[in-house]
Amino acid sequence: MNMKPSDRHEDTDEKIVARIRQCSEEGLLVAEQELRESAADQPESFEFLLENLLERHDDLQALTARDGTRRYYSSRCMSGAYALILLHKEEDPLQLIAAVVRQNSRDYPRPVPLDIFGVEPFGMAADEVSDCIQKLAADKAHADILVIETATSRKFLYSAQYLEPAHAALLAEWYDVGQANNP
């Protein structure tokens, strides 16, 4: 049975949409190159194909990395904020930590427990987090990112641009010890 060219395009479209959604369900972004490989039978129209899919499927979203490549996800299974964390983690974990700390200090205001970077969506190894913290401390561009330690020796990060040291320390103690002891 011979497939018409339009049938092949529809099959490729379905595969790409399914792949993006599947990866999003697994908490992953899909690189443009991976999708390009699945559309190898129509390389000349790949960009058009992707743009068309994004227009036809409201849940399909694209993020552009610093190097200009794109990553894709489905908003059915992943929020835009989560997808941005994954992209920043892939590009530069140091910048990711700094951005998360500054956003939390500015918007909520609260310090960020250091151990949060070891769980998803961050999923960083303890030595990677430790290395990033050392680099942050040595970099003048991140001089506002400071570490505080609570009475239980749990470490928190905060931005001195948005939180005073005493206020950050008080909040860290509350999040670490006070909340649990005051039901």
C-alpha positions in Angstrom: 0.0 0.0 0.0 1.5 3.3 -1.1 1.2 6.3 1.2 0.3 9.7 -0.4 2.7 12.5 0.6 -0.1 14.2 2.6 -0.5 11.0 4.6 3.2 11.0 5.4 3.0 14.6 6.5 0.1 13.8 8.8 2.0 10.8 10.2 5.0 13.0 10.9 2.8 15.7 12.5 1.2 13.2 14.8 4.6 11.8 15.8 6.0 15.2 16.6 3.0 16.2 18.6 3.0 12.9 20.5 6.7 13.2 21.2 6.4 16.7 22.6 3.5 15.7 24.8 5.1 12.5 26.0 8.3 14.3 27.0 6.3 16.9 28.8 4.5 14.2 30.8 8.0 12.9 31.7 9.1 16.4 32.8 11.4 17.0 29.9 11.8 19.5 27.1 12.3 18.3 23.6 15.2 19.8 21.6 14.5 21.0 18.1 17.2 18.7 16.7 15.4 15.7 18.0 12.2 16.7 16.3 14.0 17.5 13.1 15.3 14.0 13.1 11.8 12.6 13.3 10.8 14.7 10.3 13.8 13.7 8.2 11.5 12.9 5.2 10.6 16.6 4.9 13.8 18.6 5.8 13.0 21.5 3.5 9.7 22.3 5.2 10.7 21.5 8.8 10.4 25.1 10.2 7.1 25.6 8.5 5.9 22.2 9.9 6.8 23.2 13.4 5.2 26.7 13.2 2.1 25.1 11.7 1.9 22.6 14.6 2.3 25.4 17.2 -0.6 27.3 15.6 -2.9 24.2 15.4 -2.2 22.9 18.9 -2.6 25.5 21.6 -0.8 23.4 24.2 2.4 23.2 22.2 4.9 25.8 23.3 8.4 26.8 22.2 11.3 28.3 24.2 14.4 29.8 22.7 17.7 29.0 24.3 20.6 31.4 24.4 22.3 29.7 21.5 19.1 30.3 19.3 18.0 26.7 19.3 14.5 25.9 20.5 13.0 23.5 23.0 9.3 22.4 23.0 6.8 21.4 25.6 3.1 20.9 26.1 1.2 23.1 28.5 -1.2 20.2 29.1 1.5 18.6 31.3 4.0 21.3 32.1 3.7 25.0 33.2 5.7 27.7 31.5 7.6 28.4 34.7 8.6 24.7 35.0 9.7 24.7 31.4 11.9 27.8 32.0 13.5 26.2 35.0 14.4 23.1 32.8 15.8 25.4 30.1 17.9 27.5 32.5 19.1 24.3 34.3 20.3 23.0 30.9 22.0 26.3 30.0 23.5 27.6 33.2 22.7 26.2 36.6 24.5 29.1 38.3 22.2 31.6 36.7 19.2 29.4 37.5 20.1 29.4 41.2 20.7 33.2 41.2 17.4 33.9 39.4 15.3 31.7 41.7 16.9 33.2 44.8 16.4 36.8 43.6 12.8 36.1 42.5 11.9 34.5 45.8 13.6 37.3 47.8 11.9 40.0 45.7 8.4 38.6 45.1 7.5 36.6 48.2 9.8 37.8 50.1 11.5 34.7 51.5 14.9 32.9 51.5 15.3 29.7 49.5 16.4 26.5 51.2 19.6 25.3 49.6 18.4 21.7 49.6 15.5 22.6 47.2 17.9 22.6 44.3 18.4 18.8 44.9 14.8 18.0 44.1 12.8 18.2 40.9 12.5 20.3 38.8 16.1 21.3 39.6 17.5 17.8 40.3 21.0 19.0 40.9 23.6 16.8 42.6 24.8 18.1 46.0 28.3 18.7 44.7 27.0 20.7 41.7 24.9 22.9 44.1 28.0 23.3 46.3 30.1 24.2 43.3 27.5 26.8 42.2 27.4 28.4 45.7 31.1 28.7 45.7 31.1 30.4 42.3 28.3 32.7 43.3 30.2 33.8 46.4 33.3 34.5 44.2 31.5 36.4 41.5 30.9 40.1 41.9 27.8 40.0 39.6 26.2 37.7 42.3 27.5 39.5 45.4 23.9 40.0 46.5 23.3 36.2 46.9 24.2 35.3 50.4 24.0 32.1 52.5 22.5 31.9 56.0 22.3 29.0 58.3 19.5 28.2 60.8 19.8 26.8 64.3 19.4 23.3 62.8 22.3 23.9 60.4 20.0 24.1 57.3 21.3 26.5 54.8 19.2 29.1 52.9 20.0 31.6 50.2 18.7 35.1 49.8 19.3 38.2 47.8 20.5 41.2 49.8 19.0 43.4 47.1 15.6 42.5 48.4 15.9 41.2 51.9 17.8 42.6 54.9 20.1 40.0 56.6 18.2 40.0 59.9 14.8 39.7 58.1 16.2 36.8 55.9 17.5 35.1 59.0 14.2 35.4 60.8 12.3 34.0 57.8 14.7 31.1 57.4 14.3 30.2 61.1 10.5 30.4 60.7 10.5 28.2 57.6 13.0 25.7 59.0 11.9 25.5 62.7 9.1 27.8 63.6 6.4 26.5 61.3 6.8 22.9 62.3 6.7 23.7 66.0 3.7 26.0 65.7 0.8 24.0 64.2 
